[in-house]
Amino acid sequence: MSVRSRAARERQTRIARIARQMRRQHGQVRYDEVTRLAVCAGMKTSHDEVRSVMARLRLHR
């Protein structure tokens, strides 16, 4: 696995962790909030990446 692929997979895993935790705590998850928290955590991510990860996990609202 290339370095870029590994980095992308780690980013997606961390985004999923943030989204699942928010779902447990608040009962709902919004793309903007997850994106904001991921960026505050130092991750280089985008709104589109967060949306694709959350759609894959069926965690949107």
Backbone atoms as SQL, in Angstrom:
CREATE TABLE atoms (id INTEGER PRIMARY KEY, chain TEXT, resi INTEGER, resn TEXT, atom TEXT, x REAL, y REAL, z REAL);
INSERT INTO atoms VALUES
  (1, 'A', 1, 'MET', 'N', 0.843, -1.171, 0.000),
  (2, 'A', 1, 'MET', 'CA', 0.000, 0.000, 0.000),
  (3, 'A', 1, 'MET', 'C', 0.896, 1.244, 0.000),
  (4, 'A', 2, 'SER', 'N', 0.567, 2.190, -0.839),
  (5, 'A', 2, 'SER', 'CA', 1.393, 3.390, -0.942),
  (6, 'A', 2, 'SER', 'C', 1.185, 4.295, 0.269),
  (7, 'A', 3, 'VAL', 'N', 2.070, 5.242, 0.411),
  (8, 'A', 3, 'VAL', 'CA', 1.995, 6.174, 1.542),
  (9, 'A', 3, 'VAL', 'C', 0.728, 7.011, 1.453),
  (10, 'A', 4, 'ARG', 'N', 0.381, 7.441, 0.251),
  (11, 'A', 4, 'ARG', 'CA', -0.837, 8.251, 0.092),
  (12, 'A', 4, 'ARG', 'C', -2.084, 7.461, 0.422),
  (13, 'A', 5, 'SER', 'N', -2.132, 6.209, -0.011),
  (14, 'A', 5, 'SER', 'CA', -3.295, 5.372, 0.287),
  (15, 'A', 5, 'SER', 'C', -3.421, 5.131, 1.779),
  (16, 'A', 6, 'ARG', 'N', -2.315, 4.888, 2.423),
  (17, 'A', 6, 'ARG', 'CA', -2.322, 4.668, 3.862),
  (18, 'A', 6, 'ARG', 'C', -2.782, 5.922, 4.615),
  (19, 'A', 7, 'ALA', 'N', -2.309, 7.077, 4.183),
  (20, 'A', 7, 'ALA', 'CA', -2.704, 8.335, 4.811),
  (21, 'A', 7, 'ALA', 'C', -4.196, 8.601, 4.615),
  (22, 'A', 8, 'ALA', 'N', -4.703, 8.307, 3.425),
  (23, 'A', 8, 'ALA', 'CA', -6.125, 8.505, 3.156),
  (24, 'A', 8, 'ALA', 'C', -6.973, 7.575, 4.015),
  (25, 'A', 9, 'ARG', 'N', -6.529, 6.336, 4.144),
  (26, 'A', 9, 'ARG', 'CA', -7.279, 5.386, 4.966),
  (27, 'A', 9, 'ARG', 'C', -7.278, 5.799, 6.438),
  (28, 'A', 10, 'GLU', 'N', -6.157, 6.270, 6.940),
  (29, 'A', 10, 'GLU', 'CA', -6.086, 6.738, 8.325),
  (30, 'A', 10, 'GLU', 'C', -6.992, 7.947, 8.544),
  (31, 'A', 11, 'ARG', 'N', -7.008, 8.866, 7.562),
  (32, 'A', 11, 'ARG', 'CA', -7.890, 10.029, 7.658),
  (33, 'A', 11, 'ARG', 'C', -9.344, 9.599, 7.717),
  (34, 'A', 12, 'GLN', 'N', -9.727, 8.671, 6.862),
  (35, 'A', 12, 'GLN', 'CA', -11.102, 8.199, 6.845),
  (36, 'A', 12, 'GLN', 'C', -11.471, 7.493, 8.145),
  (37, 'A', 13, 'THR', 'N', -10.531, 6.752, 8.708),
  (38, 'A', 13, 'THR', 'CA', -10.779, 6.075, 9.978),
  (39, 'A', 13, 'THR', 'C', -10.996, 7.088, 11.093),
  (40, 'A', 14, 'ARG', 'N', -10.177, 8.126, 11.110),
  (41, 'A', 14, 'ARG', 'CA', -10.320, 9.152, 12.144),
  (42, 'A', 14, 'ARG', 'C', -11.619, 9.936, 11.982),
  (43, 'A', 15, 'ILE', 'N', -12.017, 10.216, 10.743),
  (44, 'A', 15, 'ILE', 'CA', -13.290, 10.899, 10.497),
  (45, 'A', 15, 'ILE', 'C', -14.447, 10.033, 10.988),
  (46, 'A', 16, 'ALA', 'N', -14.392, 8.745, 10.713),
  (47, 'A', 16, 'ALA', 'CA', -15.445, 7.829, 11.158),
  (48, 'A', 16, 'ALA', 'C', -15.516, 7.776, 12.674),
  (49, 'A', 17, 'ARG', 'N', -14.364, 7.785, 13.335),
  (50, 'A', 17, 'ARG', 'CA', -14.343, 7.793, 14.798),
  (51, 'A', 17, 'ARG', 'C', -15.014, 9.033, 15.366),
  (52, 'A', 18, 'ILE', 'N', -14.681, 10.186, 14.785),
  (53, 'A', 18, 'ILE', 'CA', -15.289, 11.443, 15.239),
  (54, 'A', 18, 'ILE', 'C', -16.799, 11.403, 15.033),
  (55, 'A', 19, 'ALA', 'N', -17.245, 10.935, 13.872),
  (56, 'A', 19, 'ALA', 'CA', -18.675, 10.892, 13.561),
  (57, 'A', 19, 'ALA', 'C', -19.424, 9.937, 14.487),
  (58, 'A', 20, 'ARG', 'N', -18.842, 8.768, 14.740),
  (59, 'A', 20, 'ARG', 'CA', -19.502, 7.807, 15.634),
  (60, 'A', 20, 'ARG', 'C', -19.621, 8.351, 17.051),
  (61, 'A', 21, 'GLN', 'N', -18.569, 9.010, 17.515),
  (62, 'A', 21, 'GLN', 'CA', -18.598, 9.574, 18.857),
  (63, 'A', 21, 'GLN', 'C', -19.655, 10.674, 18.963),
  (64, 'A', 22, 'MET', 'N', -19.749, 11.515, 17.950),
  (65, 'A', 22, 'MET', 'CA', -20.775, 12.560, 17.960),
  (66, 'A', 22, 'MET', 'C', -22.170, 11.951, 17.928),
  (67, 'A', 23, 'ARG', 'N', -22.319, 10.873, 17.187),
  (68, 'A', 23, 'ARG', 'CA', -23.622, 10.206, 17.120),
  (69, 'A', 23, 'ARG', 'C', -24.023, 9.658, 18.485),
  (70, 'A', 24, 'ARG', 'N', -23.052, 9.078, 19.195),
  (71, 'A', 24, 'ARG', 'CA', -23.336, 8.559, 20.539),
  (72, 'A', 24, 'ARG', 'C', -23.689, 9.681, 21.509),
  (73, 'A', 25, 'GLN', 'N', -22.970, 10.786, 21.437),
  (74, 'A', 25, 'GLN', 'CA', -23.163, 11.867, 22.395),
  (75, 'A', 25, 'GLN', 'C', -24.394, 12.711, 22.103),
  (76, 'A', 26, 'HIS', 'N', -24.644, 13.007, 20.818),
  (77, 'A', 26, 'HIS', 'CA', -25.690, 13.965, 20.480),
  (78, 'A', 26, 'HIS', 'C', -26.890, 13.361, 19.769),
  (79, 'A', 27, 'GLY', 'N', -26.775, 12.148, 19.299),
  (80, 'A', 27, 'GLY', 'CA', -27.895, 11.507, 18.618),
  (81, 'A', 27, 'GLY', 'C', -27.988, 11.829, 17.142),
  (82, 'A', 28, 'GLN', 'N', -27.291, 12.859, 16.696),
  (83, 'A', 28, 'GLN', 'CA', -27.273, 13.190, 15.274),
  (84, 'A', 28, 'GLN', 'C', -25.900, 13.717, 14.897),
  (85, 'A', 29, 'VAL', 'N', -25.611, 13.665, 13.626),
  (86, 'A', 29, 'VAL', 'CA', -24.298, 14.085, 13.143),
  (87, 'A', 29, 'VAL', 'C', -24.503, 14.986, 11.938),
  (88, 'A', 30, 'ARG', 'N', -23.768, 16.080, 11.896),
  (89, 'A', 30, 'ARG', 'CA', -23.820, 16.976, 10.741),
  (90, 'A', 30, 'ARG', 'C', -22.454, 17.034, 10.101),
  (91, 'A', 31, 'TYR', 'N', -22.463, 17.099, 8.778),
  (92, 'A', 31, 'TYR', 'CA', -21.210, 17.126, 8.028),
  (93, 'A', 31, 'TYR', 'C', -20.316, 18.281, 8.474),
  (94, 'A', 32, 'ASP', 'N', -20.920, 19.457, 8.621),
  (95, 'A', 32, 'ASP', 'CA', -20.138, 20.646, 8.965),
  (96, 'A', 32, 'ASP', 'C', -19.439, 20.507, 10.311),
  (97, 'A', 33, 'GLU', 'N', -20.136, 19.940, 11.279),
  (98, 'A', 33, 'GLU', 'CA', -19.551, 19.783, 12.616),
  (99, 'A', 33, 'GLU', 'C', -18.390, 18.793, 12.601),
  (100, 'A', 34, 'VAL', 'N', -18.569, 17.701, 11.868),
  (101, 'A', 34, 'VAL', 'CA', -17.502, 16.702, 11.781),
  (102, 'A', 34, 'VAL', 'C', -16.297, 17.298, 11.060),
  (103, 'A', 35, 'THR', 'N', -16.540, 18.032, 9.985),
  (104, 'A', 35, 'THR', 'CA', -15.449, 18.670, 9.246),
  (105, 'A', 35, 'THR', 'C', -14.710, 19.652, 10.140),
  (106, 'A', 36, 'ARG', 'N', -15.458, 20.457, 10.892),
  (107, 'A', 36, 'ARG', 'CA', -14.839, 21.443, 11.776),
  (108, 'A', 36, 'ARG', 'C', -13.986, 20.761, 12.838),
  (109, 'A', 37, 'LEU', 'N', -14.504, 19.713, 13.459),
  (110, 'A', 37, 'LEU', 'CA', -13.737, 19.006, 14.483),
  (111, 'A', 37, 'LEU', 'C', -12.496, 18.332, 13.903),
  (112, 'A', 38, 'ALA', 'N', -12.624, 17.781, 12.711),
  (113, 'A', 38, 'ALA', 'CA', -11.474, 17.124, 12.080),
  (114, 'A', 38, 'ALA', 'C', -10.372, 18.138, 11.772),
  (115, 'A', 39, 'VAL', 'N', -10.761, 19.304, 11.275),
  (116, 'A', 39, 'VAL', 'CA', -9.765, 20.336, 10.977),
  (117, 'A', 39, 'VAL', 'C', -9.135, 20.853, 12.266),
  (118, 'A', 40, 'CYS', 'N', -9.939, 21.028, 13.307),
  (119, 'A', 40, 'CYS', 'CA', -9.402, 21.471, 14.601),
  (120, 'A', 40, 'CYS', 'C', -8.439, 20.442, 15.194),
  (121, 'A', 41, 'ALA', 'N', -8.652, 19.180, 14.863),
  (122, 'A', 41, 'ALA', 'CA', -7.769, 18.113, 15.346),
  (123, 'A', 41, 'ALA', 'C', -6.484, 18.027, 14.534),
  (124, 'A', 42, 'GLY', 'N', -6.349, 18.887, 13.529),
  (125, 'A', 42, 'GLY', 'CA', -5.122, 18.918, 12.752),
  (126, 'A', 42, 'GLY', 'C', -5.145, 18.082, 11.498),
  (127, 'A', 43, 'MET', 'N', -6.298, 17.559, 11.137),
  (128, 'A', 43, 'MET', 'CA', -6.393, 16.736, 9.934),
  (129, 'A', 43, 'MET', 'C', -6.572, 17.622, 8.713),
  (130, 'A', 44, 'LYS', 'N', -5.955, 17.231, 7.623),
  (131, 'A', 44, 'LYS', 'CA', -6.148, 17.936, 6.357),
  (132, 'A', 44, 'LYS', 'C', -7.229, 17.187, 5.594),
  (133, 'A', 45, 'THR', 'N', -8.458, 17.629, 5.747),
  (134, 'A', 45, 'THR', 'CA', -9.583, 16.948, 5.120),
  (135, 'A', 45, 'THR', 'C', -10.473, 17.977, 4.437),
  (136, 'A', 46, 'SER', 'N', -11.457, 17.501, 3.731),
  (137, 'A', 46, 'SER', 'CA', -12.390, 18.382, 3.042),
  (138, 'A', 46, 'SER', 'C', -13.817, 17.966, 3.369),
  (139, 'A', 47, 'HIS', 'N', -14.727, 18.868, 3.064),
  (140, 'A', 47, 'HIS', 'CA', -16.142, 18.600, 3.300),
  (141, 'A', 47, 'HIS', 'C', -16.598, 17.390, 2.481),
  (142, 'A', 48, 'ASP', 'N', -16.108, 17.282, 1.255),
  (143, 'A', 48, 'ASP', 'CA', -16.495, 16.156, 0.395),
  (144, 'A', 48, 'ASP', 'C', -16.010, 14.822, 0.943),
  (145, 'A', 49, 'GLU', 'N', -14.814, 14.811, 1.504),
  (146, 'A', 49, 'GLU', 'CA', -14.289, 13.569, 2.080),
  (147, 'A', 49, 'GLU', 'C', -15.121, 13.145, 3.286),
  (148, 'A', 50, 'VAL', 'N', -15.490, 14.107, 4.122),
  (149, 'A', 50, 'VAL', 'CA', -16.323, 13.805, 5.289),
  (150, 'A', 50, 'VAL', 'C', -17.678, 13.270, 4.836),
  (151, 'A', 51, 'ARG', 'N', -18.256, 13.885, 3.823),
  (152, 'A', 51, 'ARG', 'CA', -19.552, 13.419, 3.319),
  (153, 'A', 51, 'ARG', 'C', -19.473, 12.000, 2.783),
  (154, 'A', 52, 'SER', 'N', -18.412, 11.672, 2.061),
  (155, 'A', 52, 'SER', 'CA', -18.305, 10.323, 1.499),
  (156, 'A', 52, 'SER', 'C', -18.109, 9.278, 2.590),
  (157, 'A', 53, 'VAL', 'N', -17.314, 9.605, 3.608),
  (158, 'A', 53, 'VAL', 'CA', -17.099, 8.658, 4.713),
  (159, 'A', 53, 'VAL', 'C', -18.399, 8.437, 5.469),
  (160, 'A', 54, 'MET', 'N', -19.121, 9.516, 5.763),
  (161, 'A', 54, 'MET', 'CA', -20.365, 9.393, 6.524),
  (162, 'A', 54, 'MET', 'C', -21.448, 8.681, 5.720),
  (163, 'A', 55, 'ALA', 'N', -21.473, 8.896, 4.414),
  (164, 'A', 55, 'ALA', 'CA', -22.448, 8.198, 3.576),
  (165, 'A', 55, 'ALA', 'C', -22.145, 6.703, 3.537),
  (166, 'A', 56, 'ARG', 'N', -20.865, 6.366, 3.474),
  (167, 'A', 56, 'ARG', 'CA', -20.473, 4.956, 3.462),
  (168, 'A', 56, 'ARG', 'C', -20.883, 4.257, 4.754),
  (169, 'A', 57, 'LEU', 'N', -20.800, 4.985, 5.873),
  (170, 'A', 57, 'LEU', 'CA', -21.147, 4.410, 7.170),
  (171, 'A', 57, 'LEU', 'C', -22.617, 4.613, 7.533),
  (172, 'A', 58, 'ARG', 'N', -23.337, 5.299, 6.656),
  (173, 'A', 58, 'ARG', 'CA', -24.764, 5.630, 6.892),
  (174, 'A', 58, 'ARG', 'C', -24.948, 6.387, 8.199),
  (175, 'A', 59, 'LEU', 'N', -24.098, 7.385, 8.430),
  (176, 'A', 59, 'LEU', 'CA', -24.163, 8.168, 9.665),
  (177, 'A', 59, 'LEU', 'C', -24.738, 9.564, 9.470),
  (178, 'A', 60, 'HIS', 'N', -25.160, 9.889, 8.280),
  (179, 'A', 60, 'HIS', 'CA', -25.675, 11.240, 8.088),
  (180, 'A', 60, 'HIS', 'C', -27.034, 11.378, 8.725),
  (181, 'A', 61, 'ARG', 'N', -27.203, 12.405, 9.500),
  (182, 'A', 61, 'ARG', 'CA', -28.418, 12.755, 10.250),
  (183, 'A', 61, 'ARG', 'C', -29.171, 11.536, 10.636);
